[in-house]
């Protein structure tokens, strides 16, 4: 009787495990087809910041009250998938320089940067992913350093808001001159801020929808 009970338990356990393996991947399948609207794709877009854009290195905040970008958004297939290419991005403006406790900050981006989609929430219309291929030279007084990597972010269809909120380790200082211990090579900056995106020359907000056809 005990052997029968043990055998039944083993069979039941194996069946449960098999069911879990069969069900879990199906529930976790990420979007693989990304549709950008309005048609036709690619869509030329422009973006301006809403709120401050901040790059922080070792607790030193470098803040920009003005930032703008131009890009091209495109439908794509795959996961991850590049749904936009940023051709130009500026930080600061005439009369509104980026600032820090070390002095004014000048940032020159080497583009293109990319916007990469990884997940889509149909209930909120939010695509999660990251800004990729980030490459920028930052100058603060005599200190000059270069940052490369990516920065996690989300895009919301209803507002056209691209929110960038990098996590530690995504961005790295790969070169540093005259910065001392303030910004050493290997430092892990954080990049945070938000942009509002519109089709260039219009008030139309582009959308990104992920699906699994």
Secondary structure as the mmCIF struct_conf table of DSSP 4:
data_model
#
loop_
_struct_conf.conf_type_id
_struct_conf.id
_struct_conf.beg_label_comp_id
_struct_conf.beg_label_asym_id
_struct_conf.beg_label_seq_id
_struct_conf.end_label_comp_id
_struct_conf.end_label_asym_id
_struct_conf.end_label_seq_id
HELX_RH_AL_P HELX_RH_AL_P1 UNK A 2 UNK A 27
TURN_TY1_P TURN_TY1_P1 UNK A 28 UNK A 28
HELX_LH_PP_P HELX_LH_PP_P1 UNK A 29 UNK A 31
STRN STRN1 UNK A 33 UNK A 37
BEND BEND1 UNK A 38 UNK A 42
STRN STRN2 UNK A 43 UNK A 49
BEND BEND2 UNK A 50 UNK A 51
STRN STRN3 UNK A 53 UNK A 57
TURN_TY1_P TURN_TY1_P2 UNK A 58 UNK A 59
STRN STRN4 UNK A 60 UNK A 64
BEND BEND3 UNK A 65 UNK A 65
STRN STRN5 UNK A 67 UNK A 73
STRN STRN6 UNK A 76 UNK A 77
BEND BEND4 UNK A 78 UNK A 80
STRN STRN7 UNK A 81 UNK A 91
STRN STRN8 UNK A 93 UNK A 93
TURN_TY1_P TURN_TY1_P3 UNK A 94 UNK A 95
STRN STRN9 UNK A 96 UNK A 96
STRN STRN10 UNK A 98 UNK A 99
TURN_TY1_P TURN_TY1_P4 UNK A 101 UNK A 102
STRN STRN11 UNK A 105 UNK A 109
BEND BEND5 UNK A 111 UNK A 111
STRN STRN12 UNK A 113 UNK A 121
TURN_TY1_P TURN_TY1_P5 UNK A 122 UNK A 125
STRN STRN13 UNK A 126 UNK A 140
TURN_TY1_P TURN_TY1_P6 UNK A 141 UNK A 142
STRN STRN14 UNK A 143 UNK A 156
TURN_TY1_P TURN_TY1_P7 UNK A 157 UNK A 160
STRN STRN15 UNK A 161 UNK A 165
TURN_TY1_P TURN_TY1_P8 UNK A 168 UNK A 169
BEND BEND6 UNK A 170 UNK A 170
STRN STRN16 UNK A 171 UNK A 177
BEND BEND7 UNK A 178 UNK A 178
TURN_TY1_P TURN_TY1_P9 UNK A 180 UNK A 183
TURN_TY1_P TURN_TY1_P10 UNK A 185 UNK A 186
STRN STRN17 UNK A 190 UNK A 199
TURN_TY1_P TURN_TY1_P11 UNK A 200 UNK A 201
BEND BEND8 UNK A 202 UNK A 202
HELX_LH_PP_P HELX_LH_PP_P2 UNK A 204 UNK A 206
STRN STRN18 UNK A 207 UNK A 211
#
